[in-house]
Amino acid sequence: MVVFYILDALLLLSFLSLGVAFMMGKGDRFIAGLNGMSDAGRGRFNRKKVMRFVGFELIIVTVLITLIISFVRLSWVLLPIILGIILICTVAIGLVIVNVSKYFQN
């Protein structure tokens, strides 16, 4: 049982550190969509703004995953489902915002 807590902590710390790295502007090659674009396609987006947004969203996702794991361990049923729906909506809305908003384009 202790092994699961250690694995959960390692996974959450890796997500959190990746989110902080993205917010600092590092690791743009790890963002799906940006890494597969041509140089002309990458020039269409302001990479610093996209990186900050993705880092912030990854930190929010990490907090939500932490809460879901905690409530599942407490054997609560409804709250993890609600948090899971919020998690999916957060990611979906974030993808739409990055692709549609003029804020992230050069």
KEKE-3310 file (N, C-alpha, C; in steps of 0.2 Angstrom, whole numbers, plus 5000, padded with zeros to 4 digits):
npx = (5004:5010:5018:5010:5007:5019:5022:5011:5015:5027:5023:5014:5023:5031:5023:5020:5032:5035:5025:5029:5041:5036:5029:5040:5045:5052:5055:5047:5046:5040:5026:5012:5008:5014:5027:5026:5024:5028:5042:5036:5023:5025:5029:5017:5012:5013:5025:5029:5018:5009:5016:5016:5002:5000:5008:5002:4989:4993:4997:4985:4978:4986:4983:4970:4970:4977:4967:4957:4963:4965:4952:4947:4954:4948:4937:4926:4913:4905:4911:4925:4920:4914:4925:4933:4925:4926:4940:4941:4934:4942:4954:4949:4943:4954:4962:4954:4954:4967:4969:4959:4959:4965:4975:4986:4992:5004)
npy = (4994:5006:5008:5012:5025:5031:5030:5038:5050:5053:5053:5064:5074:5075:5079:5092:5098:5098:5107:5119:5121:5123:5135:5143:5144:5134:5119:5118:5109:5098:5100:5094:5096:5109:5104:5097:5105:5115:5127:5139:5137:5137:5150:5156:5156:5164:5158:5159:5164:5154:5143:5147:5147:5133:5128:5133:5127:5114:5113:5116:5104:5095:5098:5094:5081:5076:5079:5070:5058:5058:5058:5046:5037:5039:5033:5040:5043:5051:5064:5062:5059:5070:5079:5073:5076:5090:5091:5085:5095:5106:5103:5102:5115:5123:5118:5123:5137:5140:5137:5145:5158:5175:5180:5171:5171:5177)
npz = (5000:5004:4993:4983:4987:4986:4972:4967:4973:4966:4953:4953:4957:4946:4936:4942:4942:4928:4924:4931:4924:4911:4913:4916:4903:4897:4888:4876:4866:4871:4870:4863:4847:4845:4844:4832:4822:4807:4805:4800:4805:4818:4820:4820:4832:4848:4857:4871:4878:4875:4882:4895:4898:4896:4906:4917:4916:4917:4930:4937:4933:4939:4953:4953:4950:4961:4971:4967:4968:4982:4987:4981:4989:5001:4999:4994:4983:4974:4973:4967:4954:4950:4951:4941:4929:4929:4927:4914:4907:4910:4903:4890:4887:4888:4877:4867:4869:4867:4854:4847:4852:4849:4857:4859:4847:4835)
capx = (5000:5014:5021:5006:5008:5026:5021:5007:5019:5032:5019:5012:5029:5034:5018:5020:5039:5034:5021:5033:5046:5033:5028:5046:5047:5057:5052:5041:5046:5036:5019:5010:5005:5019:5033:5025:5023:5034:5044:5031:5017:5027:5029:5010:5010:5018:5027:5030:5011:5007:5020:5014:4996:5000:5011:4997:4984:4996:4997:4978:4977:4990:4979:4963:4972:4979:4961:4954:4966:4964:4945:4946:4957:4944:4931:4920:4911:4902:4916:4930:4917:4913:4931:4935:4922:4929:4947:4940:4932:4947:4958:4945:4942:4961:4963:4950:4956:4974:4968:4955:4961:4970:4980:4991:4994:5008)
capy = (5000:5012:5009:5016:5032:5034:5031:5044:5056:5054:5055:5071:5079:5075:5084:5099:5101:5100:5113:5125:5122:5126:5142:5147:5145:5129:5113:5119:5103:5093:5101:5091:5101:5114:5100:5094:5111:5118:5133:5144:5136:5139:5157:5159:5157:5167:5152:5161:5164:5147:5139:5149:5144:5126:5126:5135:5122:5108:5114:5115:5097:5091:5098:5090:5073:5075:5079:5064:5052:5058:5056:5039:5033:5040:5029:5044:5041:5056:5069:5061:5059:5078:5082:5071:5080:5096:5089:5084:5101:5111:5102:5103:5122:5125:5117:5128:5144:5141:5137:5150:5165:5179:5182:5167:5172:5183)
capz = (5000:5004:4986:4979:4989:4983:4965:4967:4974:4961:4947:4954:4957:4939:4933:4945:4940:4921:4924:4933:4919:4906:4915:4915:4896:4895:4886:4871:4862:4874:4870:4857:4842:4844:4842:4825:4817:4804:4808:4799:4809:4825:4820:4820:4839:4853:4861:4878:4881:4875:4887:4902:4898:4896:4912:4922:4915:4920:4938:4939:4932:4945:4959:4952:4950:4968:4975:4965:4971:4989:4988:4980:4994:5006:4997:4992:4976:4970:4972:4962:4948:4948:4949:4934:4924:4929:4924:4907:4904:4910:4897:4883:4886:4887:4870:4863:4870:4864:4846:4844:4855:4846:4862:4858:4840:4834)
cpx = (5004:5017:5017:5006:5014:5025:5017:5011:5024:5028:5017:5017:5032:5029:5019:5027:5038:5030:5025:5038:5042:5031:5034:5049:5051:5052:5047:5041:5042:5028:5017:5006:5010:5025:5032:5024:5029:5036:5039:5025:5019:5027:5023:5008:5015:5019:5027:5023:5008:5010:5017:5007:4996:5003:5005:4991:4986:4996:4990:4976:4980:4986:4973:4965:4974:4972:4957:4957:4965:4956:4943:4948:4952:4937:4925:4919:4909:4908:4922:4927:4916:4920:4934:4932:4925:4936:4946:4938:4937:4952:4955:4945:4949:4963:4960:4952:4963:4973:4964:4957:4966:4976:4986:4995:4999:5005)
cpy = (5006:5013:5013:5024:5035:5035:5037:5050:5058:5056:5063:5076:5080:5080:5091:5102:5102:5106:5119:5126:5125:5133:5146:5147:5139:5123:5113:5113:5097:5094:5099:5096:5106:5110:5097:5099:5112:5124:5139:5143:5138:5146:5160:5160:5160:5161:5154:5161:5157:5143:5141:5147:5137:5124:5128:5129:5115:5108:5113:5107:5093:5092:5094:5083:5072:5074:5072:5058:5052:5056:5049:5035:5034:5036:5033:5042:5047:5062:5068:5061:5066:5081:5079:5074:5087:5096:5089:5091:5106:5110:5104:5111:5125:5124:5122:5135:5145:5141:5142:5157:5169:5181:5178:5167:5178:5188)
cpz = (5000:4997:4982:4981:4986:4976:4964:4968:4969:4954:4948:4955:4950:4935:4935:4942:4932:4920:4926:4927:4913:4907:4915:4908:4893:4892:4881:4866:4865:4873:4863:4853:4840:4841:4835:4820:4813:4807:4806:4803:4816:4826:4821:4828:4843:4858:4869:4881:4881:4881:4894:4903:4900:4903:4918:4922:4918:4927:4940:4938:4937:4951:4959:4953:4957:4972:4973:4968:4979:4991:4986:4986:5000:5005:4996:4985:4972:4968:4967:4955:4945:4947:4943:4929:4924:4926:4917:4904:4904:4904:4890:4882:4885:4880:4866:4863:4867:4856:4843:4846:4851:4851:4861:4851:4839:4829)
residu = (MET:VAL:VAL:PHE:TYR:ILE:LEU:ASP:ALA:LEU:LEU:LEU:LEU:SER:PHE:LEU:SER:LEU:GLY:VAL:ALA:PHE:MET:MET:GLY:LYS:GLY:ASP:ARG:PHE:ILE:ALA:GLY:LEU:ASN:GLY:MET:SER:ASP:ALA:GLY:ARG:GLY:ARG:PHE:ASN:ARG:LYS:LYS:VAL:MET:ARG:PHE:VAL:GLY:PHE:GLU:LEU:ILE:ILE:VAL:THR:VAL:LEU:ILE:THR:LEU:ILE:ILE:SER:PHE:VAL:ARG:LEU:SER:TRP:VAL:LEU:LEU:PRO:ILE:ILE:LEU:GLY:ILE:ILE:LEU:ILE:CYS:THR:VAL:ALA:ILE:GLY:LEU:VAL:ILE:VAL:ASN:VAL:SER:LYS:TYR:PHE:GLN:ASN)
# end
